Amino acid sequence: MRRSPVFSAIRDIPGPGPLGWVVAASFFHFASFYYLFATLPLYVRDLGGSSFQVGLLNGLFSLASLTVRPFFGLWMDRAGRLSFLLAGATIYILAALGYLVISSVPGILLWRVFHAMGLATFSTAAASVAGDLAPSRRRGTTMGIYGLAQAAALGLGPGVGSAVQQAAGYSGLFLAAACTAGAALACTWAVPETVSKEKSAPLPAQGVAGTAGLRSITVPALFQFAASIAYGSIVSFIALVATDRGIDALGTFFALLALSSLGVRLAAGRAYDAWGPLAVLAPSFLLLATGMFLLAVTVRAGIFLGAAVLAGAGIGATHTTMLARVVDRSPSESRGSAVAVFTSCWELGVGGGTVLMGLLAQVMGFSVMYLVAASLPLVGLGATFFIGKSEPKAA
């Protein structure tokens, strides 16, 4: 009897080795970030910051990361990945310690720009290293394993950060974030350089903007943009929706969202390797659209939590599939650039898309907003025929 993708994928969880160290370093890196995800806005408010300034915290962070990420991707294709991993982990340590001594709201907002440089460098380099290490026929599985790091950090980080802040105050929180980033730096030293001296020479002038480069990222980036808008509308507005509808299950909602996104990645990656992207994207888009539709119409806690499971699974499977697709179709000498552009589209969807969804909600309400968010994965589902098998896989 043929084993299911889930049981087959469990065998692929990395032990000690290059990929294992990348996953471990990425987990600690993102955990350090998520410690501050829910707590730093409270800190800014306690310092006298306005609601607008609280909103700028993540807005400036995302904008700064999005702006520089493609340039860092091109740079690391020429200079190698390891130095960017080390730089990103070091920036996270310094950024966390900096919050200990910065006591003004404008200062913290400026410091967030510096903090964002750590995310842009580390996460782009880590995904590129994972892609470099992936065997040609196991890129889906490998990227699914890599995706566990951020999903697990999202599931654990905000709760741990809140608990540390309540027990040890903001100083203890910032020290904990710095120490966790230090663990990421320690793991990074065990990661090998995956760009050879021959491949680190200057790239052709067209770089990722060439025909092959554009083909490798355009369709995956557009699909992921649709999924990221759905994700942004959840994390930005679901607390308000739950309050308006009298649903007291917000903590459980986010836990289920994170767990379903975490649990589906291995199976999605394995299925991508076995059957190709279409076999994963079709059910993933349907799950995401169904979850968003339920958020638009339900006032019952049980259905509300079920929507979290469906949406989380759709987001996790879609992201794993599209990232594997980018890695699969991008040449190794321009993989960093391709990953950077792909990730920037995700950030643009979460940041810019959320602004548009917020304007829509202000005019027409949250139900209409989530119905529109549900329609985007359906558009993606209809456009999946653009993903063909004509492009050769990258080396």
C-alpha positions in Angstrom: 0.0 0.0 0.0 1.4 3.4 -0.9 2.2 5.7 2.0 0.5 9.0 2.2 2.4 12.2 1.6 2.2 13.1 5.4 3.8 9.8 6.6 6.4 9.9 3.8 7.3 13.5 4.6 7.9 12.8 8.3 10.9 10.7 7.3 12.4 13.9 5.7 12.6 16.0 8.9 16.2 17.0 9.1 18.6 15.8 11.7 22.0 17.5 12.2 23.3 18.6 8.8 23.3 21.7 6.6 19.6 21.9 6.1 18.9 21.1 9.8 21.1 24.1 10.8 19.3 26.4 8.3 15.9 25.3 9.8 17.1 25.8 13.4 18.7 29.2 12.7 15.5 30.3 10.9 13.3 29.2 13.7 15.3 31.2 16.3 15.5 34.2 14.0 11.8 34.3 13.4 11.0 33.5 17.1 13.0 36.6 18.1 10.9 38.6 15.7 7.6 37.2 16.9 8.5 37.8 20.6 8.0 41.5 19.7 5.0 41.0 17.3 2.3 41.7 19.9 4.4 43.3 22.7 6.2 46.1 20.9 3.0 48.0 20.0 2.1 48.0 23.7 5.6 49.3 24.6 5.1 52.2 22.1 1.7 52.9 23.5 3.1 53.0 27.0 5.7 55.5 25.9 2.9 57.8 24.7 2.7 56.8 21.1 -0.5 57.4 19.1 -2.5 54.8 17.3 -1.0 56.0 14.1 2.5 55.6 15.4 1.6 52.1 16.6 0.5 51.3 13.1 3.7 52.6 11.7 5.7 50.0 13.6 4.9 47.2 11.2 4.3 49.5 8.3 7.8 50.9 8.3 9.3 47.5 9.0 7.6 45.9 6.0 8.3 48.8 3.7 12.0 48.9 4.6 12.4 45.2 4.2 10.4 45.1 0.9 12.5 48.0 -0.5 15.9 46.6 0.1 15.2 42.9 -0.3 15.6 42.6 -4.1 19.0 44.4 -4.0 20.2 42.1 -1.2 19.1 39.1 -3.3 21.1 40.3 -6.3 24.1 41.0 -4.1 24.1 37.6 -2.4 24.0 35.9 -5.8 27.3 37.5 -6.5 28.9 37.5 -3.0 27.5 34.4 -1.4 24.8 33.6 1.1 26.7 33.0 4.4 27.7 36.6 5.1 24.1 37.7 4.8 22.9 35.0 7.2 25.5 36.2 9.7 24.7 39.9 9.1 21.0 39.3 9.5 21.4 37.4 12.8 23.8 40.0 14.2 21.4 42.8 13.2 18.6 41.1 15.1 20.8 40.9 18.3 21.7 44.6 18.1 18.1 45.6 17.3 16.7 43.8 20.3 19.4 45.4 22.6 18.7 48.8 21.0 15.1 48.8 22.3 16.6 48.6 25.8 18.1 52.1 25.5 15.8 53.9 23.1 13.1 55.6 25.1 11.4 57.8 22.5 8.7 56.8 20.0 10.4 58.5 17.0 13.6 56.7 17.9 12.0 53.3 18.0 10.3 54.0 14.7 13.7 54.8 13.1 15.2 51.7 14.8 12.6 49.5 13.2 14.1 50.4 9.8 17.4 49.0 11.0 15.7 46.0 12.5 14.0 45.4 9.1 17.5 45.1 7.4 18.0 41.9 9.5 14.8 40.3 8.2 15.6 41.2 4.6 19.1 39.8 4.7 18.6 36.7 6.8 15.3 35.4 5.5 16.2 35.9 1.8 19.6 34.2 2.3 18.1 31.3 4.4 15.5 30.5 1.8 18.1 30.7 -1.0 20.4 28.3 1.0 17.6 25.9 1.5 16.9 26.0 -2.3 20.6 25.5 -3.0 20.7 22.4 -0.8 17.6 20.9 -2.2 18.0 17.9 -4.6 16.4 18.6 -7.9 13.6 16.1 -7.4 13.0 17.0 -3.7 12.7 20.7 -3.8 9.1 20.7 -2.7 9.9 18.5 0.3 12.9 20.6 1.2 11.1 23.9 1.0 8.3 22.4 3.0 10.8 21.5 5.7 12.3 24.9 5.6 8.8 26.5 5.9 8.3 24.7 9.2 10.7 27.1 10.9 8.7 30.3 10.4 5.4 28.6 10.9 6.5 27.1 14.2 8.0 30.4 15.3 4.7 32.1 14.6 2.8 29.5 16.6 5.1 29.9 19.6 6.7 33.3 19.5 3.9 35.7 20.3 2.7 33.7 23.3 6.3 33.3 24.6 7.0 37.0 24.1 3.8 38.0 26.0 4.6 35.6 28.8 8.2 36.9 29.2 7.0 40.5 29.1 4.5 39.9 31.9 7.0 38.0 34.0 10.2 40.1 33.4 9.0 43.4 31.9 10.1 45.0 28.7 13.8 44.8 29.6 13.5 41.0 30.1 11.6 40.8 26.8 14.2 42.6 24.8 17.0 40.6 26.4 15.1 37.4 25.6 14.8 38.5 22.0 18.5 39.2 21.8 19.4 35.9 23.3 17.1 34.0 20.9 18.7 35.9 18.0 22.1 34.9 19.4 21.0 31.3 19.1 20.2 31.9 15.5 23.7 33.4 15.0 25.2 30.3 16.7 23.4 27.9 14.4 24.3 30.0 11.3 28.0 29.3 11.9 27.3 25.7 11.0 25.7 26.5 7.7 28.0 26.1 4.7 28.4 28.6 1.9 26.4 27.3 -1.1 27.7 29.8 -3.8 30.9 28.7 -5.3 33.6 31.2 -6.3 32.8 30.5 -9.9 29.2 31.4 -9.4 29.9 34.4 -7.2 31.4 36.3 -10.2 29.4 39.2 -11.6 26.1 38.1 -13.1 25.0 38.9 -16.6 23.5 42.4 -16.9 19.9 41.2 -17.1 20.1 39.2 -13.8 16.7 38.1 -12.6 15.1 40.5 -14.9 16.0 38.3 -17.9 13.4 36.2 -19.7 14.2 33.0 -17.7 14.3 35.0 -14.4 11.0 36.7 -15.0 9.3 33.4 -16.0 10.5 31.7 -12.9 8.9 34.3 -10.5 6.1 36.2 -12.2 3.3 33.6 -11.9 4.3 32.3 -8.5 4.6 35.8 -7.2 1.2 36.8 -8.5 -0.4 33.7 -6.9 1.3 34.4 -3.6 0.2 38.0 -3.7 -3.4 36.9 -3.7 -2.8 34.5 -0.7 -0.8 37.2 1.2 -3.7 39.7 0.9 -6.0 37.0 2.5 -3.4 36.4 5.2 -3.0 40.2 5.9 -6.7 40.7 6.2 -6.8 37.9 8.8 -3.9 39.1 11.1 -4.9 42.8 10.8 -8.7 42.6 11.3 -9.8 39.3 12.8 -9.5 40.6 16.4 -12.0 43.4 15.5 -14.3 41.0 13.7 -14.3 38.6 16.6 -15.1 41.5 19.0 -17.9 42.8 16.8 -19.5 39.4 16.6 -19.1 38.5 20.3 -16.8 35.6 19.6 -14.4 35.0 22.5 -12.0 32.6 20.9 -9.3 34.8 19.4 -6.3 33.0 21.0 -7.6 29.6 19.8 -8.2 31.0 16.4 -4.5 32.1 16.0 -3.2 28.8 17.4 -5.3 26.8 14.9 -4.2 29.1 12.1 -0.6 28.6 12.9 -0.9 24.8 13.6 -2.7 24.1 10.3 -0.2 26.2 8.4 2.6 24.3 10.1 1.0 20.8 9.7 0.3 21.0 6.0 3.8 22.1 4.7 5.5 18.8 4.7 2.6 17.1 2.9 2.3 19.9 0.4 6.1 19.8 -0.4 6.0 16.0 -0.8 2.9 16.3 -3.0 4.6 18.9 -5.1 7.5 16.6 -5.7 5.3 13.7 -6.6 2.5 15.3 -8.7 3.6 18.8 -9.5 2.2 22.3 -8.5 -1.3 22.0 -10.0 -2.2 19.0 -7.7 -1.3 21.1 -4.7 -2.5 24.5 -5.8 -6.1 23.6 -6.7 -7.1 22.2 -3.3 -5.0 24.9 -1.5 -6.8 27.7 -3.2 -10.2 26.1 -2.5 -9.3 25.7 1.2 -8.2 29.3 1.5 -11.3 30.6 -0.4 -13.6 28.5 1.8 -12.0 29.7 5.0 -12.2 33.4 4.0 -15.9 32.9 2.9 -16.7 31.4 6.3 -15.1 34.4 8.0 -17.3 36.6 6.0 -20.6 35.0 7.0 -20.3 33.2 10.3 -21.2 34.4 13.8 -20.6 31.0 15.4 -17.4 30.3 17.3 -17.1 26.7 16.0 -17.3 27.7 12.3 -15.0 30.7 13.1 -12.4 28.3 14.4 -13.0 25.9 11.5 -12.3 28.8 9.1 -8.9 29.3 10.9 -8.0 25.7 10.1 -9.0 25.9 6.4 -7.3 29.3 5.8 -4.1 28.3 7.6 -3.9 25.1 5.6 -4.5 27.0 2.3 -1.9 29.6 3.2 0.8 27.1 4.3 0.3 24.8 1.3 0.2 27.7 -1.2 3.3 29.3 0.2 5.3 26.0 0.2 4.2 25.2 -3.4 5.0 28.7 -4.8 8.4 29.0 -3.0 9.3 25.5 -4.3 8.3 26.5 -7.8 10.5 29.6 -7.7 13.5 27.6 -6.4 12.7 24.9 -9.0 12.7 27.3 -12.0 15.3 29.8 -11.0 19.0 29.1 -12.0 21.3 28.8 -9.0 23.2 31.9 -10.0 20.1 34.1 -9.7 18.2 32.2 -7.0 18.8 34.8 -4.3 17.3 37.5 -6.6 14.3 35.3 -7.4 13.6 34.4 -3.8 13.9 38.1 -2.8 11.4 39.3 -5.4 9.0 36.5 -4.5 9.2 37.4 -0.8 8.8 41.1 -1.6 5.5 40.2 -3.3 4.3 38.5 -0.1 5.2 41.5 2.0 3.6 43.9 -0.5 0.4 41.8 -0.3 0.4 41.7 3.5 1.2 45.4 3.8 -0.3 47.2 0.8 -3.1 44.7 0.3 -4.1 45.1 4.0 -4.4 48.9 3.5 -6.8 48.4 0.5 -8.8 45.8 2.5 -9.0 48.2 5.4 -10.4 50.9 3.2 -12.9 48.5 1.8 -14.0 47.4 5.3 -14.4 51.0 6.3 -16.8 51.7 3.4 -18.6 48.3 3.1 -17.9 46.4 6.3 -15.8 43.4 7.2 -18.2 40.8 5.6 -17.8 42.3 2.2 -14.0 42.7 2.7 -13.7 38.9 3.5 -15.9 38.0 0.5 -13.5 40.0 -1.7 -10.6 38.3 0.0 -12.2 34.9 -0.7 -12.6 35.7 -4.4 -8.8 36.3 -4.9 -7.9 32.6 -4.4 -10.7 31.6 -6.7 -9.1 33.9 -9.4 -5.8 32.2 -8.7 -7.5 28.8 -9.1 -8.8 29.8 -12.4 -5.4 31.1 -13.5 -3.5 27.9 -12.6 -3.5 26.8 -16.2 -0.7 29.4 -16.7 1.6 27.0 -14.7 2.7 24.7 -17.4 5.5 22.2 -17.7 7.3 23.8 -20.6 10.1 25.5 -18.6 13.0 23.3 -17.8 13.9 22.8 -14.2 16.9 24.8 -12.9 20.1 23.2 -11.9 
